[in-house]
Amino acid sequence: MSDLPSFPHDTGWAAPGAGAMLEIDLDAIAANYRLLNARTGNSLCAAVVKADAYGLGAHRVAPVLEQAGANTFFVAHLEEGIRLRQHVAPTARIFVLHGPMPGTQAEFTRHDLLPVLNSMEQVAGWRAHAGQMGNPLPAALQVDTGMSRFGLSDGDVTALAASPDLLDGIDTQLVMSHLACADTPANPANAMQRDRLRAMAARLPAAPLALSASSGIFLGPDYHFDLVRPGAALYGLAPNDDAPNPLRPTVRLGARIVQRRTINAGDGVGYGLTWRATGPRRIATLGIGYADGFLRRGADGGGCAWLGDYRLPILGRISMDSTTIDVTGVPEGVLAQTTHVDMIGPRRSVDDVARSAGTIGYEVLTALGSRFHRAYLTQAA
Ligand SMILES: *Cc1c(COP(=O)(O)O)cnc(C)c1O
């Protein structure tokens, strides 16, 4: 066998009741934060923990990021912010990317959350709320520099510059935008958005500027401005396809072998019998399926599991709760000792799984299911 560590790392939990085990390496997340923070020099490195820290559990991840030095967090929704507030220091800043929906402004203040104001309606709502509270209230302003998703338009910025009173009571802590093509460094849209951010910010109240998420950080210092907002890179996803991934993997997913059998030439496997054996094969059925976020298309494009150095191809269609693999190449003596195989691990990254399924690592990570037994690994006390 190989000297790659086998599942489970932590022999203290065998989780016989779960179909799969997800290990989340908190030390790797902290190391990734430190790497990004070091790489961005004087720019403040915030941490994006929306979607429950990309599916990994914001209640465990955020405190670890805080320990590593993060004091500014981003979530997408108010509800996410309210939940996160319980798990970080009172001094931590939490920005809510989607901003206040009508009638929710008081919730932001109550839970000490900072809205990102994306539209003139949100600006007006926050200004009115500040008026009611009788003191200036902090917020970020987002400007749309070309992605056409969130943020004030050029016309909106012109209107605000002409009537600064529209921003009365708003303490602008950040002017931000978001890159559409940061994962393709050669794309001219990157520089265009960067220049637009500068031009639009020049017509707004002076405030720190922010543009880059994970991939943008790797476009270089010209894209760092005063604050960066990595999410995916904290969790180990590759910033782009142009260079080796400098980040540490943070998850390992082991699926339980539920049953093994030998099949003969001509036997079919799975729904539709789309895969047929051309000779005798030893196969194993795993307790993980598409209901666990293991996308059906993951069987195409070379999808496989690993056991140490043994590559175990996925056979036929992935079912809701199970996946079948070919274990013919593994000696019986090894298999007899094996309870789990790696779906994500040292030989197969989240990005590899995504490539097989025709999607991106973000989707694989955030889809990882709630049925897994989860274990958080850390050496820190
Ligand atoms: C999700 C998001 C981020 C983080 O993006 P990554 O690519 O995961 O680093 C940063 N900023 C905004 C506005 C986002 O929506």
The ligand as a Tripos MOL2 file, in Angstrom:
@<TRIPOS>MOLECULE
LIG
   15    15     1     0     0
SMALL
NO_CHARGES

@<TRIPOS>ATOM
      1 C1        -18.7370   35.2170   -2.7140 C.3       1 LIG1
      2 C2        -18.1210   36.5480   -2.7810 C.ar      1 LIG1
      3 C3        -16.7740   36.7130   -2.4210 C.ar      1 LIG1
      4 C4        -15.8540   35.5380   -2.1890 C.3       1 LIG1
      5 O1        -15.5640   34.9780   -3.4380 O.3       1 LIG1
      6 P1        -14.4830   33.8030   -3.6270 P.3       1 LIG1
      7 O2        -14.3520   33.6810   -5.0880 O.co2     1 LIG1
      8 O3        -15.1230   32.5980   -3.0120 O.co2     1 LIG1
      9 O4        -13.2600   34.2060   -2.9390 O.co2     1 LIG1
     10 C5        -16.2590   37.9860   -2.3570 C.ar      1 LIG1
     11 N1        -17.0250   39.0590   -2.6520 N.ar      1 LIG1
     12 C6        -18.3210   38.9390   -3.0250 C.ar      1 LIG1
     13 C7        -19.0880   40.1510   -3.3550 C.3       1 LIG1
     14 C8        -18.9070   37.6820   -3.1180 C.ar      1 LIG1
     15 O5        -20.1710   37.5610   -3.5240 O.3       1 LIG1
@<TRIPOS>BOND
     1     1     2 1
     2     2     3 ar
     3     2    14 ar
     4     3     4 1
     5     3    10 ar
     6     4     5 1
     7     5     6 1
     8     6     7 2
     9     6     8 1
    10     6     9 1
    11    10    11 ar
    12    11    12 ar
    13    12    13 1
    14    12    14 ar
    15    14    15 1
@<TRIPOS>SUBSTRUCTURE
     1 LIG1         1 GROUP 0 **** ****
